[in-house]
């Protein structure tokens, strides 16, 4: 095999392996919560995002969603929301 063909083959292999981002690279920010009060549990909710702002939005939206959280632990969710939600949401 000539050097040119070998170089072309190695370049194609490198490009194929390098294409596409892994989930870890795409989701640099993660968080989760599970809250319980008086035997009523929100369940576990896990979030992944590319930016901190996106993560904050996802967590904030989830914390304020009564149905998603089984209508449980409202006060605990509200307190946690203060660290994620901006003033326009609260």
Gaussian input, Z-matrix of N, CA and C with variables (Angstrom, degrees):
# hf/3-21g

backbone

0 1
 N
 C     1     B1
 C     2     B2     1     A1
 N     3     B3     2     A2     1     D1
 C     4     B4     3     A3     2     D2
 C     5     B5     4     A4     3     D3
 N     6     B6     5     A5     4     D4
 C     7     B7     6     A6     5     D5
 C     8     B8     7     A7     6     D6
 N     9     B9     8     A8     7     D7
 C    10    B10     9     A9     8     D8
 C    11    B11    10    A10     9     D9
 N    12    B12    11    A11    10    D10
 C    13    B13    12    A12    11    D11
 C    14    B14    13    A13    12    D12
 N    15    B15    14    A14    13    D13
 C    16    B16    15    A15    14    D14
 C    17    B17    16    A16    15    D15
 N    18    B18    17    A17    16    D16
 C    19    B19    18    A18    17    D17
 C    20    B20    19    A19    18    D18
 N    21    B21    20    A20    19    D19
 C    22    B22    21    A21    20    D20
 C    23    B23    22    A22    21    D21
 N    24    B24    23    A23    22    D22
 C    25    B25    24    A24    23    D23
 C    26    B26    25    A25    24    D24
 N    27    B27    26    A26    25    D25
 C    28    B28    27    A27    26    D26
 C    29    B29    28    A28    27    D27
 N    30    B30    29    A29    28    D28
 C    31    B31    30    A30    29    D29
 C    32    B32    31    A31    30    D30
 N    33    B33    32    A32    31    D31
 C    34    B34    33    A33    32    D32
 C    35    B35    34    A34    33    D33
 N    36    B36    35    A35    34    D34
 C    37    B37    36    A36    35    D35
 C    38    B38    37    A37    36    D36
 N    39    B39    38    A38    37    D37
 C    40    B40    39    A39    38    D38
 C    41    B41    40    A40    39    D39
 N    42    B42    41    A41    40    D40
 C    43    B43    42    A42    41    D41
 C    44    B44    43    A43    42    D42
 N    45    B45    44    A44    43    D43
 C    46    B46    45    A45    44    D44
 C    47    B47    46    A46    45    D45
 N    48    B48    47    A47    46    D46
 C    49    B49    48    A48    47    D47
 C    50    B50    49    A49    48    D48
 N    51    B51    50    A50    49    D49
 C    52    B52    51    A51    50    D50
 C    53    B53    52    A52    51    D51
 N    54    B54    53    A53    52    D52
 C    55    B55    54    A54    53    D53
 C    56    B56    55    A55    54    D54
 N    57    B57    56    A56    55    D55
 C    58    B58    57    A57    56    D56
 C    59    B59    58    A58    57    D57
 N    60    B60    59    A59    58    D58
 C    61    B61    60    A60    59    D59
 C    62    B62    61    A61    60    D60
 N    63    B63    62    A62    61    D61
 C    64    B64    63    A63    62    D62
 C    65    B65    64    A64    63    D63
 N    66    B66    65    A65    64    D64
 C    67    B67    66    A66    65    D65
 C    68    B68    67    A67    66    D66
 N    69    B69    68    A68    67    D67
 C    70    B70    69    A69    68    D68
 C    71    B71    70    A70    69    D69
 N    72    B72    71    A71    70    D70
 C    73    B73    72    A72    71    D71
 C    74    B74    73    A73    72    D72
 N    75    B75    74    A74    73    D73
 C    76    B76    75    A75    74    D74
 C    77    B77    76    A76    75    D75
 N    78    B78    77    A77    76    D76
 C    79    B79    78    A78    77    D77
 C    80    B80    79    A79    78    D78
 N    81    B81    80    A80    79    D79
 C    82    B82    81    A81    80    D80
 C    83    B83    82    A82    81    D81
 N    84    B84    83    A83    82    D82
 C    85    B85    84    A84    83    D83
 C    86    B86    85    A85    84    D84
 N    87    B87    86    A86    85    D85
 C    88    B88    87    A87    86    D86
 C    89    B89    88    A88    87    D87
 N    90    B90    89    A89    88    D88
 C    91    B91    90    A90    89    D89
 C    92    B92    91    A91    90    D90
 N    93    B93    92    A92    91    D91
 C    94    B94    93    A93    92    D92
 C    95    B95    94    A94    93    D93
 N    96    B96    95    A95    94    D94
 C    97    B97    96    A96    95    D95
 C    98    B98    97    A97    96    D96
 N    99    B99    98    A98    97    D97
 C   100   B100    99    A99    98    D98
 C   101   B101   100   A100    99    D99
 N   102   B102   101   A101   100   D100
 C   103   B103   102   A102   101   D101
 C   104   B104   103   A103   102   D102
 N   105   B105   104   A104   103   D103
 C   106   B106   105   A105   104   D104
 C   107   B107   106   A106   105   D105
 N   108   B108   107   A107   106   D106
 C   109   B109   108   A108   107   D107
 C   110   B110   109   A109   108   D108
 N   111   B111   110   A110   109   D109
 C   112   B112   111   A111   110   D110
 C   113   B113   112   A112   111   D111
 N   114   B114   113   A113   112   D112
 C   115   B115   114   A114   113   D113
 C   116   B116   115   A115   114   D114
 N   117   B117   116   A116   115   D115
 C   118   B118   117   A117   116   D116
 C   119   B119   118   A118   117   D117
 N   120   B120   119   A119   118   D118
 C   121   B121   120   A120   119   D119
 C   122   B122   121   A121   120   D120
 N   123   B123   122   A122   121   D121
 C   124   B124   123   A123   122   D122
 C   125   B125   124   A124   123   D123
 N   126   B126   125   A125   124   D124
 C   127   B127   126   A126   125   D125
 C   128   B128   127   A127   126   D126
 N   129   B129   128   A128   127   D127
 C   130   B130   129   A129   128   D128
 C   131   B131   130   A130   129   D129
 N   132   B132   131   A131   130   D130
 C   133   B133   132   A132   131   D131
 C   134   B134   133   A133   132   D132
 N   135   B135   134   A134   133   D133
 C   136   B136   135   A135   134   D134
 C   137   B137   136   A136   135   D135
 N   138   B138   137   A137   136   D136
 C   139   B139   138   A138   137   D137
 C   140   B140   139   A139   138   D138
 N   141   B141   140   A140   139   D139
 C   142   B142   141   A141   140   D140
 C   143   B143   142   A142   141   D141
 N   144   B144   143   A143   142   D142
 C   145   B145   144   A144   143   D143
 C   146   B146   145   A145   144   D144
 N   147   B147   146   A146   145   D145
 C   148   B148   147   A147   146   D146
 C   149   B149   148   A148   147   D147
 N   150   B150   149   A149   148   D148
 C   151   B151   150   A150   149   D149
 C   152   B152   151   A151   150   D150
 N   153   B153   152   A152   151   D151
 C   154   B154   153   A153   152   D152
 C   155   B155   154   A154   153   D153
 N   156   B156   155   A155   154   D154
 C   157   B157   156   A156   155   D155
 C   158   B158   157   A157   156   D156
 N   159   B159   158   A158   157   D157
 C   160   B160   159   A159   158   D158
 C   161   B161   160   A160   159   D159
 N   162   B162   161   A161   160   D160
 C   163   B163   162   A162   161   D161
 C   164   B164   163   A163   162   D162
 N   165   B165   164   A164   163   D163
 C   166   B166   165   A165   164   D164
 C   167   B167   166   A166   165   D165
 N   168   B168   167   A167   166   D166
 C   169   B169   168   A168   167   D167
 C   170   B170   169   A169   168   D168
 N   171   B171   170   A170   169   D169
 C   172   B172   171   A171   170   D170
 C   173   B173   172   A172   171   D171
 N   174   B174   173   A173   172   D172
 C   175   B175   174   A174   173   D173
 C   176   B176   175   A175   174   D174
 N   177   B177   176   A176   175   D175
 C   178   B178   177   A177   176   D176
 C   179   B179   178   A178   177   D177
 N   180   B180   179   A179   178   D178
 C   181   B181   180   A180   179   D179
 C   182   B182   181   A181   180   D180
 N   183   B183   182   A182   181   D181
 C   184   B184   183   A183   182   D182
 C   185   B185   184   A184   183   D183
 N   186   B186   185   A185   184   D184
 C   187   B187   186   A186   185   D185
 C   188   B188   187   A187   186   D186
 N   189   B189   188   A188   187   D187
 C   190   B190   189   A189   188   D188
 C   191   B191   190   A190   189   D189
 N   192   B192   191   A191   190   D190
 C   193   B193   192   A192   191   D191
 C   194   B194   193   A193   192   D192
 N   195   B195   194   A194   193   D193
 C   196   B196   195   A195   194   D194
 C   197   B197   196   A196   195   D195
 N   198   B198   197   A197   196   D196
 C   199   B199   198   A198   197   D197
 C   200   B200   199   A199   198   D198
 N   201   B201   200   A200   199   D199
 C   202   B202   201   A201   200   D200
 C   203   B203   202   A202   201   D201
 N   204   B204   203   A203   202   D202
 C   205   B205   204   A204   203   D203
 C   206   B206   205   A205   204   D204
 N   207   B207   206   A206   205   D205
 C   208   B208   207   A207   206   D206
 C   209   B209   208   A208   207   D207
 N   210   B210   209   A209   208   D208
 C   211   B211   210   A210   209   D209
 C   212   B212   211   A211   210   D210
 N   213   B213   212   A212   211   D211
 C   214   B214   213   A213   212   D212
 C   215   B215   214   A214   213   D213
 N   216   B216   215   A215   214   D214
 C   217   B217   216   A216   215   D215
 C   218   B218   217   A217   216   D216
 N   219   B219   218   A218   217   D217
 C   220   B220   219   A219   218   D218
 C   221   B221   220   A220   219   D219
 N   222   B222   221   A221   220   D220
 C   223   B223   222   A222   221   D221
 C   224   B224   223   A223   222   D222
 N   225   B225   224   A224   223   D223
 C   226   B226   225   A225   224   D224
 C   227   B227   226   A226   225   D225
 N   228   B228   227   A227   226   D226
 C   229   B229   228   A228   227   D227
 C   230   B230   229   A229   228   D228
 N   231   B231   230   A230   229   D229
 C   232   B232   231   A231   230   D230
 C   233   B233   232   A232   231   D231
 N   234   B234   233   A233   232   D232
 C   235   B235   234   A234   233   D233
 C   236   B236   235   A235   234   D234
 N   237   B237   236   A236   235   D235
 C   238   B238   237   A237   236   D236
 C   239   B239   238   A238   237   D237
 N   240   B240   239   A239   238   D238
 C   241   B241   240   A240   239   D239
 C   242   B242   241   A241   240   D240
 N   243   B243   242   A242   241   D241
 C   244   B244   243   A243   242   D242
 C   245   B245   244   A244   243   D243
 N   246   B246   245   A245   244   D244
 C   247   B247   246   A246   245   D245
 C   248   B248   247   A247   246   D246
 N   249   B249   248   A248   247   D247
 C   250   B250   249   A249   248   D248
 C   251   B251   250   A250   249   D249
 N   252   B252   251   A251   250   D250
 C   253   B253   252   A252   251   D251
 C   254   B254   253   A253   252   D252
 N   255   B255   254   A254   253   D253
 C   256   B256   255   A255   254   D254
 C   257   B257   256   A256   255   D255
 N   258   B258   257   A257   256   D256
 C   259   B259   258   A258   257   D257
 C   260   B260   259   A259   258   D258
 N   261   B261   260   A260   259   D259
 C   262   B262   261   A261   260   D260
 C   263   B263   262   A262   261   D261
 N   264   B264   263   A263   262   D262
 C   265   B265   264   A264   263   D263
 C   266   B266   265   A265   264   D264
 N   267   B267   266   A266   265   D265
 C   268   B268   267   A267   266   D266
 C   269   B269   268   A268   267   D267

   B1=1.4551
   B2=1.5191
   B3=1.2977
   B4=1.4522
   B5=1.5153
   B6=1.3012
   B7=1.4671
   B8=1.5272
   B9=1.3162
   B10=1.4594
   B11=1.5315
   B12=1.3326
   B13=1.4604
   B14=1.5254
   B15=1.3129
   B16=1.4576
   B17=1.5202
   B18=1.3093
   B19=1.4550
   B20=1.5315
   B21=1.3216
   B22=1.4668
   B23=1.5234
   B24=1.3123
   B25=1.4664
   B26=1.5294
   B27=1.3002
   B28=1.4641
   B29=1.5233
   B30=1.3142
   B31=1.4604
   B32=1.5214
   B33=1.3282
   B34=1.4697
   B35=1.5240
   B36=1.3101
   B37=1.4657
   B38=1.5227
   B39=1.3045
   B40=1.4605
   B41=1.5193
   B42=1.3224
   B43=1.4570
   B44=1.5246
   B45=1.3114
   B46=1.4693
   B47=1.5202
   B48=1.3114
   B49=1.4609
   B50=1.5226
   B51=1.3132
   B52=1.4574
   B53=1.5165
   B54=1.3061
   B55=1.4676
   B56=1.5095
   B57=1.3213
   B58=1.4612
   B59=1.5098
   B60=1.3195
   B61=1.4524
   B62=1.5148
   B63=1.2885
   B64=1.4563
   B65=1.5227
   B66=1.3291
   B67=1.4588
   B68=1.5238
   B69=1.3182
   B70=1.4597
   B71=1.5252
   B72=1.3158
   B73=1.4519
   B74=1.5200
   B75=1.3366
   B76=1.4521
   B77=1.5250
   B78=1.2986
   B79=1.4607
   B80=1.5170
   B81=1.3250
   B82=1.4566
   B83=1.5145
   B84=1.3343
   B85=1.4542
   B86=1.5261
   B87=1.3144
   B88=1.4635
   B89=1.5254
   B90=1.3059
   B91=1.4561
   B92=1.5237
   B93=1.3022
   B94=1.4627
   B95=1.5221
   B96=1.3167
   B97=1.4582
   B98=1.5144
   B99=1.3061
   B100=1.4524
   B101=1.5214
   B102=1.3229
   B103=1.4549
   B104=1.5244
   B105=1.3166
   B106=1.4574
   B107=1.5236
   B108=1.3338
   B109=1.4613
   B110=1.5172
   B111=1.3167
   B112=1.4692
   B113=1.5291
   B114=1.3265
   B115=1.4541
   B116=1.5206
   B117=1.3082
   B118=1.4694
   B119=1.5263
   B120=1.3315
   B121=1.4635
   B122=1.5295
   B123=1.3111
   B124=1.4625
   B125=1.5198
   B126=1.3219
   B127=1.4558
   B128=1.5173
   B129=1.2978
   B130=1.4602
   B131=1.5188
   B132=1.3124
   B133=1.4616
   B134=1.5269
   B135=1.3312
   B136=1.4584
   B137=1.5244
   B138=1.3168
   B139=1.4612
   B140=1.5244
   B141=1.3320
   B142=1.4607
   B143=1.5126
   B144=1.3282
   B145=1.4599
   B146=1.5214
   B147=1.3109
   B148=1.4609
   B149=1.5222
   B150=1.3449
   B151=1.4642
   B152=1.5292
   B153=1.3068
   B154=1.4654
   B155=1.5269
   B156=1.3126
   B157=1.4645
   B158=1.5267
   B159=1.3170
   B160=1.4639
   B161=1.5278
   B162=1.3213
   B163=1.4632
   B164=1.5237
   B165=1.3201
   B166=1.4617
   B167=1.5249
   B168=1.3243
   B169=1.4614
   B170=1.5347
   B171=1.3249
   B172=1.4644
   B173=1.5278
   B174=1.3317
   B175=1.4611
   B176=1.5283
   B177=1.3144
   B178=1.4644
   B179=1.5217
   B180=1.3121
   B181=1.4592
   B182=1.5219
   B183=1.3062
   B184=1.4639
   B185=1.5278
   B186=1.3174
   B187=1.4664
   B188=1.5246
   B189=1.3147
   B190=1.4563
   B191=1.5352
   B192=1.3226
   B193=1.4629
   B194=1.5322
   B195=1.3336
   B196=1.4681
   B197=1.5262
   B198=1.3133
   B199=1.4631
   B200=1.5280
   B201=1.3092
   B202=1.4611
   B203=1.5280
   B204=1.3163
   B205=1.4651
   B206=1.5266
   B207=1.3144
   B208=1.4710
   B209=1.5280
   B210=1.3334
   B211=1.4671
   B212=1.5331
   B213=1.3171
   B214=1.4686
   B215=1.5306
   B216=1.3264
   B217=1.4681
   B218=1.5304
   B219=1.3201
   B220=1.4688
   B221=1.5231
   B222=1.3204
   B223=1.4635
   B224=1.5317
   B225=1.3061
   B226=1.4636
   B227=1.5315
   B228=1.3267
   B229=1.4651
   B230=1.5241
   B231=1.3100
   B232=1.4618
   B233=1.5251
   B234=1.3220
   B235=1.4635
   B236=1.5264
   B237=1.3283
   B238=1.4678
   B239=1.5294
   B240=1.3289
   B241=1.4661
   B242=1.5258
   B243=1.3180
   B244=1.4617
   B245=1.5278
   B246=1.3147
   B247=1.4566
   B248=1.5366
   B249=1.3243
   B250=1.4686
   B251=1.5225
   B252=1.3047
   B253=1.4616
   B254=1.5190
   B255=1.3224
   B256=1.4591
   B257=1.5216
   B258=1.3084
   B259=1.4598
   B260=1.5257
   B261=1.3145
   B262=1.4636
   B263=1.5230
   B264=1.3226
   B265=1.4675
   B266=1.5250
   B267=1.3254
   B268=1.4502
   B269=1.4736
   A1=107.72
   A2=115.59
   A3=118.81
   A4=110.50
   A5=115.79
   A6=120.81
   A7=111.01
   A8=117.29
   A9=121.17
   A10=110.54
   A11=116.39
   A12=119.82
   A13=110.80
   A14=116.80
   A15=121.09
   A16=110.68
   A17=117.14
   A18=121.62
   A19=110.89
   A20=117.17
   A21=121.63
   A22=109.87
   A23=117.73
   A24=121.96
   A25=110.89
   A26=117.73
   A27=121.92
   A28=110.80
   A29=117.85
   A30=121.59
   A31=110.28
   A32=117.23
   A33=121.16
   A34=110.65
   A35=118.00
   A36=121.47
   A37=110.22
   A38=117.05
   A39=121.39
   A40=111.25
   A41=116.81
   A42=120.87
   A43=111.06
   A44=116.67
   A45=120.32
   A46=110.83
   A47=116.91
   A48=120.48
   A49=110.49
   A50=117.46
   A51=121.75
   A52=114.55
   A53=118.06
   A54=120.54
   A55=110.69
   A56=114.90
   A57=119.62
   A58=110.79
   A59=115.55
   A60=120.92
   A61=109.63
   A62=115.69
   A63=119.36
   A64=109.01
   A65=116.47
   A66=121.13
   A67=110.76
   A68=116.70
   A69=119.95
   A70=110.78
   A71=117.11
   A72=120.27
   A73=111.50
   A74=116.73
   A75=120.61
   A76=112.33
   A77=117.69
   A78=121.63
   A79=109.96
   A80=114.93
   A81=120.25
   A82=112.81
   A83=117.40
   A84=121.18
   A85=109.44
   A86=115.76
   A87=119.93
   A88=109.61
   A89=115.23
   A90=121.64
   A91=107.79
   A92=115.46
   A93=119.88
   A94=108.65
   A95=114.79
   A96=119.00
   A97=109.53
   A98=114.01
   A99=123.85
   A100=105.25
   A101=116.22
   A102=120.64
   A103=109.91
   A104=114.84
   A105=119.56
   A106=108.99
   A107=115.09
   A108=120.57
   A109=108.55
   A110=116.12
   A111=121.59
   A112=112.56
   A113=116.91
   A114=121.20
   A115=114.77
   A116=117.37
   A117=122.20
   A118=107.87
   A119=117.60
   A120=121.68
   A121=112.39
   A122=114.52
   A123=120.64
   A124=111.55
   A125=116.26
   A126=120.53
   A127=107.83
   A128=116.62
   A129=120.97
   A130=109.01
   A131=115.60
   A132=121.73
   A133=107.93
   A134=115.96
   A135=122.43
   A136=109.27
   A137=115.50
   A138=121.11
   A139=110.20
   A140=115.26
   A141=122.58
   A142=107.62
   A143=116.29
   A144=120.59
   A145=110.37
   A146=114.33
   A147=120.76
   A148=110.91
   A149=116.65
   A150=120.64
   A151=110.13
   A152=115.65
   A153=120.66
   A154=110.13
   A155=117.56
   A156=121.59
   A157=110.94
   A158=116.09
   A159=120.62
   A160=110.81
   A161=116.43
   A162=120.55
   A163=110.22
   A164=117.50
   A165=121.06
   A166=110.87
   A167=116.96
   A168=121.13
   A169=110.91
   A170=116.43
   A171=120.34
   A172=111.54
   A173=116.59
   A174=120.45
   A175=109.93
   A176=117.22
   A177=121.77
   A178=110.58
   A179=116.51
   A180=121.50
   A181=111.08
   A182=116.36
   A183=120.35
   A184=111.78
   A185=116.50
   A186=120.06
   A187=112.05
   A188=117.32
   A189=121.17
   A190=112.93
   A191=116.91
   A192=122.08
   A193=109.75
   A194=116.34
   A195=120.91
   A196=112.65
   A197=116.16
   A198=119.69
   A199=111.27
   A200=116.78
   A201=121.24
   A202=110.93
   A203=116.23
   A204=121.98
   A205=113.23
   A206=116.62
   A207=122.10
   A208=112.77
   A209=116.62
   A210=122.27
   A211=111.22
   A212=116.21
   A213=121.80
   A214=111.72
   A215=114.15
   A216=123.94
   A217=112.85
   A218=117.24
   A219=120.92
   A220=112.22
   A221=117.58
   A222=120.55
   A223=111.17
   A224=117.20
   A225=121.22
   A226=110.67
   A227=116.40
   A228=120.30
   A229=111.20
   A230=116.69
   A231=120.70
   A232=111.00
   A233=116.20
   A234=119.65
   A235=111.19
   A236=116.95
   A237=121.10
   A238=110.48
   A239=116.65
   A240=121.12
   A241=111.64
   A242=118.10
   A243=120.20
   A244=112.50
   A245=117.90
   A246=119.71
   A247=112.48
   A248=117.77
   A249=121.46
   A250=113.49
   A251=117.51
   A252=121.19
   A253=111.42
   A254=116.05
   A255=117.53
   A256=109.67
   A257=116.84
   A258=122.67
   A259=113.39
   A260=117.69
   A261=120.07
   A262=111.87
   A263=117.78
   A264=121.60
   A265=111.05
   A266=116.48
   A267=120.73
   A268=107.24
   D1=134.41
   D2=-178.65
   D3=-75.06
   D4=161.38
   D5=179.99
   D6=-61.73
   D7=-36.37
   D8=-178.89
   D9=-65.63
   D10=-45.01
   D11=179.21
   D12=-65.47
   D13=-40.44
   D14=178.80
   D15=-63.49
   D16=-43.51
   D17=178.09
   D18=-62.89
   D19=-42.09
   D20=178.68
   D21=-63.87
   D22=-42.49
   D23=179.57
   D24=-64.17
   D25=-45.10
   D26=178.72
   D27=-63.97
   D28=-38.30
   D29=178.26
   D30=-64.05
   D31=-44.14
   D32=179.96
   D33=-64.26
   D34=-41.10
   D35=179.22
   D36=-64.99
   D37=-44.35
   D38=179.04
   D39=-61.47
   D40=-42.21
   D41=179.22
   D42=-66.09
   D43=-40.30
   D44=-178.94
   D45=-66.40
   D46=-41.23
   D47=179.42
   D48=-70.19
   D49=-36.23
   D50=-177.34
   D51=-79.34
   D52=-13.63
   D53=-178.19
   D54=-75.09
   D55=143.88
   D56=177.41
   D57=81.90
   D58=136.17
   D59=178.86
   D60=-97.07
   D61=145.00
   D62=176.88
   D63=-76.26
   D64=163.65
   D65=177.86
   D66=-58.37
   D67=-36.02
   D68=-179.02
   D69=-63.65
   D70=-39.91
   D71=-179.91
   D72=-70.76
   D73=-34.87
   D74=-177.83
   D75=-78.71
   D76=-24.41
   D77=-176.10
   D78=-120.37
   D79=75.76
   D80=-176.80
   D81=-73.32
   D82=-21.25
   D83=-175.78
   D84=-118.87
   D85=130.74
   D86=178.81
   D87=-136.96
   D88=154.64
   D89=174.87
   D90=-161.81
   D91=162.15
   D92=176.66
   D93=-154.90
   D94=162.16
   D95=173.61
   D96=-149.74
   D97=153.92
   D98=173.95
   D99=-148.79
   D100=113.63
   D101=-176.40
   D102=-119.13
   D103=145.79
   D104=-179.59
   D105=-142.04
   D106=138.20
   D107=177.60
   D108=-145.63
   D109=126.76
   D110=178.67
   D111=55.72
   D112=38.47
   D113=178.61
   D114=79.50
   D115=0.33
   D116=179.44
   D117=-102.50
   D118=123.17
   D119=-174.71
   D120=-115.37
   D121=142.02
   D122=176.60
   D123=-74.54
   D124=-18.39
   D125=-169.52
   D126=84.15
   D127=173.57
   D128=179.30
   D129=-95.48
   D130=130.14
   D131=178.84
   D132=-123.98
   D133=126.35
   D134=-177.30
   D135=-118.46
   D136=140.77
   D137=-175.02
   D138=-131.51
   D139=143.20
   D140=175.39
   D141=-131.94
   D142=143.30
   D143=-179.90
   D144=-153.51
   D145=162.15
   D146=179.11
   D147=-83.06
   D148=-31.96
   D149=-179.34
   D150=-126.22
   D151=160.79
   D152=177.18
   D153=-64.56
   D154=-37.35
   D155=179.32
   D156=-62.36
   D157=-44.13
   D158=178.19
   D159=-63.80
   D160=-41.67
   D161=178.44
   D162=-62.26
   D163=-46.11
   D164=178.95
   D165=-57.67
   D166=-42.95
   D167=179.82
   D168=-62.35
   D169=-45.95
   D170=-179.15
   D171=-62.08
   D172=-46.84
   D173=-178.75
   D174=-66.29
   D175=-44.13
   D176=179.76
   D177=-58.16
   D178=-49.80
   D179=-179.84
   D180=-58.61
   D181=-43.26
   D182=-179.56
   D183=-66.63
   D184=-42.99
   D185=-178.59
   D186=-60.91
   D187=-32.56
   D188=-176.60
   D189=-90.00
   D190=0.40
   D191=-178.42
   D192=-92.83
   D193=103.26
   D194=-177.78
   D195=-61.07
   D196=-44.43
   D197=-176.94
   D198=-64.08
   D199=-44.87
   D200=178.65
   D201=-57.64
   D202=-35.76
   D203=-175.77
   D204=-97.91
   D205=20.00
   D206=176.55
   D207=57.93
   D208=26.02
   D209=-178.99
   D210=56.68
   D211=33.10
   D212=-176.70
   D213=-112.36
   D214=155.58
   D215=169.38
   D216=51.82
   D217=44.17
   D218=-176.81
   D219=-56.06
   D220=-50.27
   D221=-177.31
   D222=-62.21
   D223=-41.54
   D224=178.71
   D225=-64.94
   D226=-40.90
   D227=178.28
   D228=-65.29
   D229=-40.30
   D230=179.81
   D231=-64.39
   D232=-43.52
   D233=178.25
   D234=-61.55
   D235=-41.95
   D236=178.53
   D237=-67.66
   D238=-34.87
   D239=-178.76
   D240=-61.85
   D241=-31.32
   D242=-179.63
   D243=-58.58
   D244=-26.12
   D245=179.14
   D246=-86.35
   D247=-12.66
   D248=-177.72
   D249=-112.23
   D250=-34.40
   D251=-171.98
   D252=-93.04
   D253=141.10
   D254=174.77
   D255=-82.38
   D256=171.90
   D257=-173.69
   D258=-60.61
   D259=-28.68
   D260=-177.95
   D261=-69.69
   D262=-23.40
   D263=-179.44
   D264=-88.18
   D265=-38.17
   D266=-177.87
   D267=-84.49

